[in-house]
Amino acid sequence: MSRQILQFVAVTEGGRAFDIEFPLHPETRSAQSVSDLVTRLLEVISAHVQDGGEVSDGDILQALAMTAAIRGRMVGGEPATLKDLTGQLYDEAWQAVTGAHEYPAGRA
């Protein structure tokens, strides 16, 4: 059985774009919900950065890691199993972004 793919385009403030194909977990209920959540999370991060506070890329990555850990713990399953699943999902997402096609974003 082939896995569902979530196609996602990310555009940086610096004018770079990435075409990313994320493999979805076989038990994904809604690819659209996953896409919507990723988009909203990125929008919140961008808004926070634009508000001007002192935040580094490392701070953002740390906050995302903490959020994933908290959400995983809230699921209520076996902590070791959830840690392994979170790590697997992260590794697959990282592979997708590092393999993504990068190009200059078009300007309107």
Summary of the structure (lengths in Angstrom):
residues: 108
radius of gyration: 15.4
end to end distance: 40.5
largest distance: 49.3
contacts: 215
relative contact order: 0.18
helix: 55%
strand: 18%
